[in-house]
Amino acid sequence: MDLPERLNPLVGMLAGLIGMAGVGLAAAATHAGGPLLGPASAMCLAHAPAMLALFAAQPLLRTATVAALVMGMGCCLFAGDLTLKQFYGVGIFPMAAPIGGMTMMAGWLLAGVGALIRPPKR
């Protein structure tokens, strides 16, 4: 079993946690208010299903696991930074949200590049 196959369960778990966070952030945005919680929720709810799709595509798409993990890390950084800023007035570190956004974009790029690479022979 190669590394992507061993890490793929982590992708599924992370996707579930990010999806759960997205629903929680949407509820917090609705009930507690705050302009930063909506975008944090939207990023989580957009990337969790994409990560689940990459989880399922891992046998066919060579970059699926790496792309999903990069997306997940970026999403956690982005949403975590916005959430901390909303509730505590301070983020994770300066420029954390933009770095998280660029990391999510890198994950999407990795997923797209994977489509150009032949799938492994089984």
Backbone as CSV, one residue per row, in Angstrom:
resi,resn,N_x,N_y,N_z,CA_x,CA_y,CA_z,C_x,C_y,C_z
1,MET,0.854,-1.178,0.000,0.000,0.000,0.000,0.897,1.238,0.000
2,ASP,0.686,2.125,-0.988,1.526,3.315,-1.075,0.990,4.424,-0.168
3,LEU,1.761,5.491,-0.057,1.429,6.578,0.872,0.059,7.202,0.593
4,PRO,-0.291,7.547,-0.663,-1.625,8.106,-0.874,-2.754,7.187,-0.403
5,GLU,-2.595,5.889,-0.612,-3.622,4.954,-0.152,-3.702,4.936,1.378
6,ARG,-2.562,5.037,2.036,-2.555,5.043,3.502,-3.122,6.341,4.068
7,LEU,-2.910,7.459,3.358,-3.402,8.756,3.841,-4.852,9.026,3.452
8,ASN,-5.395,8.264,2.514,-6.741,8.554,2.015,-7.809,8.537,3.112
9,PRO,-7.766,7.639,4.103,-8.766,7.729,5.174,-8.723,9.067,5.923
10,LEU,-7.543,9.659,6.028,-7.421,10.981,6.643,-8.200,12.021,5.830
11,VAL,-8.177,11.884,4.513,-8.923,12.801,3.648,-10.414,12.710,3.952
12,GLY,-10.928,11.488,4.038,-12.351,11.320,4.336,-12.734,11.895,5.687
13,MET,-11.915,11.641,6.694,-12.199,12.168,8.023,-12.138,13.697,8.033
14,LEU,-11.099,14.264,7.405,-10.946,15.713,7.361,-12.106,16.358,6.611
15,ALA,-12.553,15.731,5.528,-13.700,16.259,4.775,-14.944,16.294,5.655
16,GLY,-15.159,15.234,6.424,-16.308,15.216,7.323,-16.233,16.293,8.390
17,LEU,-15.059,16.491,8.956,-14.899,17.524,9.982,-15.079,18.923,9.403
18,ILE,-14.557,19.139,8.200,-14.703,20.454,7.561,-16.165,20.711,7.205
19,GLY,-16.861,19.677,6.716,-18.290,19.829,6.441,-19.076,20.145,7.695
20,MET,-18.764,19.446,8.794,-19.425,19.710,10.071,-19.157,21.143,10.528
21,ALA,-17.908,21.586,10.385,-17.566,22.965,10.762,-18.341,23.963,9.917
22,GLY,-18.509,23.645,8.635,-19.268,24.540,7.757,-20.698,24.720,8.214
23,VAL,-21.347,23.634,8.610,-22.727,23.717,9.098,-22.768,24.493,10.414
24,GLY,-21.821,24.218,11.305,-21.765,24.947,12.572,-21.516,26.432,12.381
25,LEU,-20.626,26.757,11.460,-20.346,28.170,11.184,-21.550,28.859,10.553
26,ALA,-22.291,28.152,9.706,-23.509,28.732,9.123,-24.532,29.022,10.214
27,ALA,-24.673,28.093,11.150,-25.598,28.320,12.268,-25.140,29.497,13.119
28,ALA,-23.835,29.566,13.382,-23.316,30.681,14.179,-23.514,32.005,13.457
29,ALA,-23.319,32.006,12.148,-23.518,33.238,11.381,-24.974,33.689,11.446
30,THR,-25.885,32.730,11.423,-27.309,33.056,11.460,-27.747,33.524,12.845
31,HIS,-27.297,32.829,13.869,-27.803,33.100,15.205,-26.959,34.087,16.001
32,ALA,-25.652,34.079,15.798,-24.781,34.979,16.549,-24.397,36.200,15.722
33,GLY,-24.567,36.097,14.416,-24.188,37.205,13.541,-22.685,37.260,13.350
34,GLY,-22.266,38.225,12.631,-20.840,38.393,12.383,-20.524,38.214,10.917
35,PRO,-19.911,39.221,10.321,-19.669,39.193,8.879,-18.608,38.189,8.426
36,LEU,-17.785,37.679,9.320,-16.709,36.780,8.907,-17.120,35.306,8.920
37,LEU,-18.207,34.989,9.606,-18.598,33.593,9.731,-19.224,33.042,8.459
38,GLY,-19.926,33.872,7.711,-20.526,33.431,6.452,-19.486,32.967,5.440
39,PRO,-18.459,33.784,5.168,-17.414,33.321,4.246,-16.667,32.089,4.747
40,ALA,-16.442,32.002,6.049,-15.775,30.815,6.601,-16.636,29.580,6.353
41,SER,-17.937,29.709,6.594,-18.861,28.605,6.355,-18.900,28.220,4.883
42,ALA,-18.958,29.207,4.026,-19.037,28.937,2.584,-17.820,28.159,2.086
43,MET,-16.643,28.526,2.564,-15.438,27.808,2.123,-15.458,26.369,2.612
44,CYS,-15.893,26.161,3.849,-15.971,24.794,4.375,-16.990,23.969,3.596
45,LEU,-18.158,24.555,3.359,-19.208,23.805,2.675,-18.918,23.601,1.186
46,ALA,-18.033,24.389,0.613,-17.634,24.179,-0.779,-16.530,23.131,-0.894
47,HIS,-15.626,23.119,0.061,-14.460,22.244,-0.065,-14.677,20.849,0.513
48,ALA,-15.563,20.689,1.487,-15.801,19.353,2.043,-16.317,18.380,0.976
49,PRO,-17.306,18.748,0.158,-17.743,17.804,-0.881,-16.672,17.555,-1.942
50,ALA,-15.891,18.582,-2.254,-14.801,18.389,-3.218,-13.782,17.405,-2.664
51,MET,-13.506,17.509,-1.382,-12.559,16.584,-0.768,-13.114,15.163,-0.746
52,LEU,-14.419,15.023,-0.494,-15.031,13.691,-0.537,-14.967,13.097,-1.942
53,ALA,-15.162,13.944,-2.950,-15.047,13.465,-4.337,-13.619,13.011,-4.627
54,LEU,-12.643,13.758,-4.145,-11.247,13.355,-4.334,-10.937,12.085,-3.547
55,PHE,-11.533,11.936,-2.378,-11.395,10.712,-1.590,-11.853,9.512,-2.419
56,ALA,-12.994,9.660,-3.069,-13.530,8.572,-3.892,-12.711,8.355,-5.161
57,ALA,-12.102,9.423,-5.674,-11.354,9.340,-6.929,-9.922,8.876,-6.748
58,GLN,-9.494,8.644,-5.529,-8.088,8.328,-5.272,-7.548,7.181,-6.121
59,PRO,-8.299,6.112,-6.379,-7.721,5.049,-7.210,-7.492,5.464,-8.667
60,LEU,-8.183,6.493,-9.134,-8.102,6.888,-10.536,-7.301,8.153,-10.791
61,LEU,-7.166,8.980,-9.800,-6.521,10.283,-9.959,-5.277,10.319,-9.069
62,ARG,-4.119,10.336,-9.676,-2.862,10.231,-8.919,-2.685,11.337,-7.883
63,THR,-3.199,12.504,-8.157,-2.995,13.628,-7.241,-4.145,13.821,-6.259
64,ALA,-5.113,12.917,-6.242,-6.335,13.118,-5.459,-6.051,13.327,-3.974
65,THR,-5.266,12.452,-3.375,-5.039,12.539,-1.935,-4.281,13.804,-1.567
66,VAL,-3.235,14.097,-2.299,-2.450,15.304,-2.008,-3.312,16.547,-2.230
67,ALA,-4.058,16.575,-3.331,-4.912,17.729,-3.626,-5.933,17.940,-2.514
68,ALA,-6.553,16.868,-2.061,-7.563,16.987,-1.011,-6.954,17.448,0.306
69,LEU,-5.787,16.927,0.643,-5.146,17.351,1.895,-4.720,18.816,1.829
70,VAL,-4.225,19.243,0.686,-3.840,20.653,0.526,-5.081,21.538,0.634
71,MET,-6.175,21.151,-0.040,-7.436,21.897,0.081,-7.882,21.975,1.534
72,GLY,-7.831,20.838,2.210,-8.285,20.794,3.598,-7.455,21.666,4.520
73,MET,-6.144,21.620,4.347,-5.280,22.466,5.182,-5.563,23.938,4.917
74,GLY,-5.719,24.294,3.644,-6.021,25.678,3.305,-7.354,26.123,3.870
75,CYS,-8.345,25.242,3.783,-9.673,25.573,4.295,-9.645,25.759,5.808
76,CYS,-8.947,24.884,6.501,-8.826,25.021,7.961,-8.129,26.324,8.340
77,LEU,-7.108,26.665,7.602,-6.378,27.903,7.877,-7.268,29.116,7.616
78,PHE,-7.948,29.126,6.467,-8.819,30.244,6.098,-9.975,30.397,7.089
79,ALA,-10.743,29.318,7.255,-11.925,29.390,8.119,-11.533,29.591,9.580
80,GLY,-10.454,28.949,10.008,-10.001,29.126,11.385,-9.592,30.559,11.677
81,ASP,-8.895,31.167,10.729,-8.464,32.553,10.916,-9.670,33.489,11.000
82,LEU,-10.624,33.327,10.078,-11.807,34.198,10.103,-12.618,33.992,11.379
83,THR,-12.742,32.753,11.814,-13.517,32.468,13.023,-12.853,33.080,14.260
84,LEU,-11.548,32.922,14.368,-10.846,33.534,15.500,-10.962,35.058,15.468
85,LYS,-10.842,35.645,14.285,-10.994,37.105,14.183,-12.385,37.541,14.604
86,GLN,-13.401,36.751,14.225,-14.781,37.111,14.561,-15.023,37.063,16.061
87,PHE,-14.561,36.008,16.711,-14.881,35.819,18.126,-13.873,36.438,19.085
88,TYR,-12.594,36.522,18.678,-11.560,36.999,19.594,-10.833,38.251,19.125
89,GLY,-11.122,38.687,17.912,-10.509,39.904,17.410,-9.078,39.753,16.933
90,VAL,-8.563,38.534,16.937,-7.196,38.291,16.482,-7.190,36.994,15.676
91,GLY,-6.405,36.983,14.608,-6.325,35.798,13.765,-5.229,34.858,14.213
92,ILE,-4.997,33.832,13.419,-3.966,32.837,13.726,-2.591,33.486,13.642
93,PHE,-2.320,34.143,12.515,-1.103,34.926,12.305,-1.397,35.878,11.152
94,PRO,-0.608,36.924,10.961,-0.891,37.860,9.873,-0.915,37.146,8.519
95,MET,-1.890,37.475,7.714,-2.071,36.934,6.360,-2.462,35.457,6.341
96,ALA,-2.962,34.912,7.449,-3.331,33.499,7.485,-4.481,33.204,6.526
97,ALA,-5.513,34.043,6.501,-6.645,33.786,5.612,-6.229,33.835,4.133
98,PRO,-5.489,34.852,3.691,-5.058,34.827,2.286,-4.152,33.640,1.951
99,ILE,-3.295,33.252,2.885,-2.445,32.082,2.645,-3.319,30.833,2.552
100,GLY,-4.323,30.740,3.416,-5.260,29.618,3.337,-5.994,29.602,2.006
101,GLY,-6.405,30.771,1.537,-7.076,30.847,0.240,-6.176,30.414,-0.905
102,MET,-4.934,30.853,-0.870,-3.992,30.438,-1.916,-3.702,28.947,-1.833
103,THR,-3.693,28.411,-0.617,-3.473,26.978,-0.441,-4.647,26.187,-1.016
104,MET,-5.866,26.670,-0.802,-7.027,26.008,-1.402,-6.928,26.039,-2.925
105,MET,-6.517,27.174,-3.481,-6.356,27.266,-4.932,-5.298,26.280,-5.425
106,ALA,-4.236,26.120,-4.654,-3.196,25.157,-5.023,-3.763,23.739,-5.025
107,GLY,-4.638,23.442,-4.078,-5.285,22.131,-4.045,-6.131,21.882,-5.282
108,TRP,-6.871,22.898,-5.703,-7.662,22.765,-6.931,-6.752,22.567,-8.144
109,LEU,-5.647,23.291,-8.179,-4.701,23.136,-9.287,-4.129,21.719,-9.306
110,LEU,-3.781,21.195,-8.148,-3.280,19.820,-8.073,-4.323,18.822,-8.561
111,ALA,-5.572,19.055,-8.219,-6.635,18.169,-8.693,-6.738,18.225,-10.214
112,GLY,-6.644,19.424,-10.777,-6.712,19.565,-12.228,-5.531,18.945,-12.936
113,VAL,-4.345,19.123,-12.379,-3.139,18.541,-12.980,-3.241,17.023,-12.965
114,GLY,-3.860,16.470,-11.937,-4.030,15.028,-11.853,-4.807,14.445,-13.025
115,ALA,-5.667,15.255,-13.609,-6.428,14.782,-14.759,-5.534,14.581,-15.993
116,LEU,-4.370,15.222,-15.992,-3.461,15.104,-17.131,-2.489,13.939,-16.985
117,ILE,-2.468,13.322,-15.814,-1.540,12.228,-15.536,-2.293,10.904,-15.650
118,ARG,-1.702,9.957,-16.322,-2.358,8.649,-16.461,-2.598,8.025,-15.101
119,PRO,-3.756,7.397,-14.935,-4.000,6.700,-13.667,-3.092,5.507,-13.518
120,PRO,-2.837,5.108,-12.286,-1.972,3.942,-12.072,-2.640,2.669,-12.612
121,LYS,-1.823,1.747,-13.085,-2.350,0.472,-13.570,-2.654,-0.413,-12.372
122,ARG,-3.759,-1.038,-12.426,-4.196,-1.898,-11.317,-4.123,-3.347,-11.739
